[in-house]
Amino acid sequence: MLSENYWFRRHEAAYEFVFGLLPDEPSTGVLAEVGAGEGYGADLLAERARTVLALDYDELAIAHLARTYPRLRPVRANLAALPIADGTVDAVVSLQVIEHVWDHPEFVAECWRVLCPGGLLLLSTPNRLTFSPGLDTPVNPFHTHEFTAAELSSLIARAGFEAISVLGLHAGSRLRSLDAEHAASGGFAAAQLACPPDQWPADVRTSVASVSTADFEVAEEAVDESLDLILLARRP
């Protein structure tokens, strides 16, 4: 859908980065995506893992997963009480999910519980400093809490994870140019939210349609200025 293309490519770019962190061959035994949604990301990650558990609470999402992605193992689950045995998962991936859950320590504790020693945790979430700047309440009404990089690192460290690294998903040069072009609206993303998609000016429609994952980049620098945070950590 055209109106969602910018947000979809932004999310897809995080999946592509996570995909690149996994071994080239499917040597990861069990990977669990917690909050798999539509399932396209879990299906990409299935190229690097022998078994992918795609967990989501939404019944329609799970039914869609089962029909569309036969190499996934769809599981309808409460994300705060994962139906997975202790220490049986090699990697947990959860992208753009933690900002939706109510009890963040409980959620992270569940990720810890199911991971085996040495298992990898990979999260992404909007950067509060740029997504809801200066606000106590998230702009998105479906977000219970948005994190800064420091807050997210602290939460993960308190759960006992180690080797914690937070990177930033940034707008690439072309998106920065589009931000400049739409500065009067507050930037490119704000221009998309300024009115319903069926009322977008022609230049906004054309720009949105042109966005691809190549328009985003992940970097260690200037994380507080990033669009989204990507966290990597290991269970010792």
N, C-alpha and C positions, 0 to 999 in steps of 0.2 A: 504494500500500500504506500503510495507516494507520501502521504502525510507523516508516515512513521519512518521514512527512509533514513533520515539523519540519526534518529535514536537507535534504530535497528543496526546501522553500520557501526555506531559507537559501541554498542554491546558486542557485536560480532568481532570488532577489533580486539576486545579483551579475550574472547575465546581463541582467536588466532595466536595471541601472545601466550596464553596458557598452553595451547597445543604445542608451541615451540619449546616449552620447558620439559615436556615429556620425552622419554627415549624414542629414537627413530623407529625402532621395532616395537611391536606390542608386548613389551616385557613387563609393563605395569600389570600386576595381577588383577586386583579389583579396584575400580575407581567408582566412587559414588558422587553423583551430582545432586546436591541438596537444593531443591527448588529448580527443577529442570525446565519448567514451563513448557513451551512448544516442543522442545526436544532437539532442535537443529544443532545446538552447541554440544549436547551430549553425544549426538551421532558423529560429529567431527572428532571428539575426543576418543570415540570407540576405535579409531584407527591406531591408537597408541596404547590400548588396554585390552586385555583378554576378556574382561567382563566389566560392563558399565551398568551400574544401578542408577536408574533415572527416577528420583524421588520427587513427588509433588503432592500437595494436599488436594488440589483441584481435580475433581472426578473427570471433567471433560478433557483436561489436559492429559491425564493418564490414558484415557480412552484413545485420544489422538496419537499419543506416543506408541501405543500398542499397534495401531493400524499402520502408522507411517514409517516407523523405524524398527524393523525386525531384529536388528542386532543389539538393541537395548533391552534391558530388563526393567520394565516400568513397574514402579511400586507406589501405590497411594499411601501416604504416610503423614502423620503429624511431625513436622520438622523439629519439634522440641522433644520428641520421643521416638527416635529413629528405630525401625524394626530390624536392626542389624546387631549381630553379636559383637561383644567387646573385642577390640584389637584385630579385626578381620579385613580392614580396608587399607589399601596401600596409598590412596590419595583421595582427598575430599575436595571437591570443587563446588563453590557456591558463589555465583556471580549476580550482583544486584539483588540480593535477598536479605542480608542481615539488617538493612534499614527498614524492612517490613515487619520483623518479628518483635514481640513484646518484651521477652526476657532475654537480653543479649548474653549474659553470663551462662544461662542455661543452654542456649543455642550453641555457644562455643564449647561448652563442656560435653555436649553430645558429639560434636565433631572430634574432640579429643578422645572420647570413649571408644568410638568405632575404629579409629586409626590404630594401626599396628606401630610398635616402636620404629622410629625412623620414617614414619608416614608423613606425607606432604599435605599441608593445608593451603589452598589457594582461594582467596576471596577477592571480590571487587565490590565497590560501593561508591555512591556519589560523594565527592569531596564537599563537605558542608561549607567550606570557606568560599567556594565558587558557585555552588548549587543554590544555597539559601544564605547569601552573604549578609551578615549583620542581624540575622533573625534568630529568635529563640525557638520558633515553631517552623518545621520544614515547609517549604513551598508546596511540595506534593502532599496532599492530604492522606495518602496511603503510606507515607513514611512515618514510623513511630519515632525514629531518631536518626539523624545524619551525623557522621563522624568526621573529625579532623584526622590527619595521619597520626598525630600523637595519641589521640584518644583510642584509635583502633589498635595501635601497637600496644598500648597499656592494657587494653582488654584481653588481647591474645596472650600477652606475657603473664598476666594474672592467672590464666588458665593452665600455665605450665609449658607452653610452647617455647621453642628456642629457634635460633637462627632466623629471627624475624626481620623481614625486609619489606618496606613499603615503597612502591614505585608510583609514578603518576602517569595516567593516560592523558595526553595533551592533544590539543588541536595542532595539526600540522600547518605548514606554511600556507596552503591554499585556503584552509578554514580560517586562518588568521586574517587573510585578505578579505574573506567574506564577512568576518566580524567588522572589519574596517568599513566595508561597503554599507553595512547595516548599522553603523554606529548610532545613528539617530534613533533607532529602535532599541538600543541597548545591546546590540550584537546580533549575530546570525540566529542563535537559538531563540533569543527574545523576539526576533522578527517573526519566527514561526508561531510563537505563542500569542502574538498581539491580536490575532483575529482567527476565526475558524478557517480551516484549510480551504474550504470552497470559496473563501474571500481573499485568498492570498494574491498579491500582485504577481504578474507574470515573472518578474525577475526572481522572486522568492521561490516560486514553483520550479523554475529551471535550476536554480542553485540547489534546492533540496534534492531534486532528482539526480543530480550529478555526484552526490556524496558517495564515497566508497571507503572501505576500511583503510586504504592507503592514505586517506586524509587525516589519520590519527597516528600518534607515535607514543611509545612508552619510554620513559626516561627516569633516571634516579634523581635528576636535578629538578629544583623548583617544584617539589611535590605539592607544597601548599598552594601553588597556582594551577594545579592540574584540574581537569574536568572530573575524573574518577580516580579513586585509589585502588591499587592492586597490591594485595598483601600475600607474601609467601612466608611460610613458617613450617617447622618440623616438630613432630612429637618426639621427645628424646627417648 
